[in-house]
C-alpha cells in the first residue's frame, strides 16, 4: 500500500501555521518543534530543513523571499538545473527515513506552493502520494498582514498572493484536496475541523479547538483587493465542497497565469532599472563621502 505525506500549501499569512498546528494535534507528525516567533506566537509548525531546501532553489535564481525579485517566475528549464537536482536528491534523503519511521507524516512551508514540480518529482522518487491541504485567505487580509509583518506594499503583497495561489492550484491539478478557508476557523470551527480530520483519516478531537483558535487572529473588514484577486478567492471557495479544483477554476487560473507571464518582461525590466538606480545612488554616496574627506584634509 503506497504511503502518503500530508502537505499544507498556501500563501504566507493564510492560516497554514494554524492548519499545521491542528494536524499535529490530530496525530500527523508535522514538525518536531512549534517554532514560535514574535509574528506567530503559537508557532509556525515548519521543518527548518524543508525551509532551507526551498530557499536554496529561490536563492539559486536570485528569488529570495526578502528580495524584490521573489515575485518573478523561475527561468525556463529550472527543474533540470544541476543545483535544483541536488535539492531534489536532498529532499529524498531527508524524507525517506522519516516516512519509513512514521505512519503519519506531513510538512508545511508556504514556499512549496511555488515549487510544486520539484516536490512532485521528489514524491515520485520516494514512491509516496501527496495529500494536499490547501489554505486560502482573503487577499486583502493577507496584504494587511504582510504589510504589518514585512512592511510590504499592498500591491506587491497582493501580486504575490495571486502567484502563490495559481501556482499551488496548478501543482495540485486534479488531485483530491482539502480546501481550508482561514475565515472558516472562526465562522464554523467544528465543521472545518471535522472536514480536515476526515480528509487525513483522523478522528476530530473538538477539545483542541479552544487551545488553538485565538479570536484575536481574526481580522474582519471590507475587502480592498482588486477584482482579479477577489474572483480567484471566490472561485477557490466555490470548489471547497467538491474536494478538488474543477475545470472552471483551472481555466481561470490558466488565464491569470498567462497574464502573469505576459507582464514578466516588464517586471524584469523594472527590477533591472531599480538595481541600476540603487547602484548609482551608492556610487554617488561614495563620491560625496570622498569629496567631504578631501575637503576636510584640505582645510
Secondary structure, DSSP 8 states (H G I E B T S, - for coil): --EEEEEEEE-TTSSHHHHHHHHHHTT-B--SS---BTTBTT-----HHHHHHHHHHHHHTT--TTSTTTTS---TTGGG-HHHHHHHHHHHHHHHHHHHH-SSEEEE-GGGGG-HHHHHHHHHHHTEEEEEEEEE--HHHHHHHHHHHH---HHHHHHHHHHHHHHHHHHHTTS-EEEEETTHHHHSHHHHHHHHHHHTT----GGGHHHH--GGG---------HHHHHHHHHHHHTGGGTS--HHHHHHHHHHHHHHHHHHHHHHHHHHHHHHHHHHHHHHHHHHHHHHHHHHHH-
